[in-house]
């Protein structure tokens, strides 16, 4: 087994695990229950970790990690067709009136 990634929390670790699984990469989450030991061990040793089952998967697994860390992009603002209020481009409904954005 080979350590690939240290996650900030358990949710992030399992998200990464499922992203890897979708690419056919077998991995495990370790340190899953160490948060209860915080204070007795340094916090950096309590982070959940992703370990690869096969070392051959390392290059593809690193690509998955890199894609996970990329900025999803910037969306141009969208004006609501009902009330005219400006909304962030990734909104599906207007924050002001609740109508669906085009």
CORWO-V559563 format. One record per backbone hydrogen bond with DSSP energy under -1.0 kcal/mol. CO is the residue of the C=O (numbers start at 1). NH is the residue of the N-H. If there is no record, write none. Layout:
BEGIN
CO:NH  CO:NH
END
This chain:
BEGIN
2:52  5:50  9:13  10:14  11:15  12:16  13:17  14:18  15:19  16:20  17:21  18:22  20:23  20:25  21:24  26:53  28:51  30:49  34:37  35:38  37:40  37:41  41:39  42:45  43:46  48:7  49:30  50:4  50:5  51:28  52:2  54:57  55:58  57:61  58:62  59:63  60:64  61:65  62:66  63:67  64:68  65:69  78:87  80:84  85:80  87:78  88:91  92:101  94:98  99:94
END
